[in-house]
Amino acid sequence: MNTPTNNTIALSAVLITLNAEKQLAPALESLRFCDEIVVVDSNSSDNTVALAEQHGARVVQQSWLGFGPQKQFAIAQAKNSWVLCLDADERITPELEKNIRAVMAQAGQGLLPKDVVGFDMPRCNFFLGRYLRHGEGYPDYSRRLFNRQHANWSDDGVHEKVESKMAGACFEKLQGDLLHESAESLESYLLKQNRYTSIQARALAERGKWPGLGKLVLSPAVRFIKFYVVRKGFLDGWPGLVHISIGCFNSFMKYAKTRELMQRQGKR
């Protein structure tokens, strides 16, 4: 690891961006404790690059590769083995920073168990004017802190995930919230979800995963019971109801689009 300075720690914060000037500054401010910030930008047309450089980030340009490949490219630009991956609309809370500092101190002293290659952190989603504290909105554990020598991002075009490259490796949980403060409207959120379900459907169709009618019907129903009833999503009021309902509808549409694609391709 590199030697940190000015009360920073030997950790590379890594972000991917595209026209993120309205969201980026708070994310970068929350990462000041890292001795390196790398921003991989996809040719933004707004003030994203200038804003990132003003906050001391090193900016690398890379045309869009898909979420997983883009993030994997981004961590390859880091100077440290340990990386902390954030989206432009996310922020590290003081409690989470404190715990990140603690585990990175252990890593620097060789005190982490050898099989621990990363950490999951609870993500708290801001939706329709409210932080969701129940249902699928919290704790939305996200794997963002890891040793890139032993773990990497998957190649998934959407809903990418961090996977271990080392047999027997494990990921532990951190305390302290990662705030997801998307300020998008319900309309833009739905448009994004529509794109995501299309990407998921193409991936399923390419693998020949034909979803039966039972999958279409039961998947949304089971999801609603799990998150709205069992995990008490109803306690998040109407934002919780809307958030979970959209997730259930996404599940239905993902499989419906898969069936449509496979029928068009003559696979079924």
Summary of the structure (lengths in Angstrom):
residues: 268
radius of gyration: 19.5
end to end distance: 52.8
largest distance: 61.2
contacts: 877
relative contact order: 0.13
helix: 41%
strand: 24%
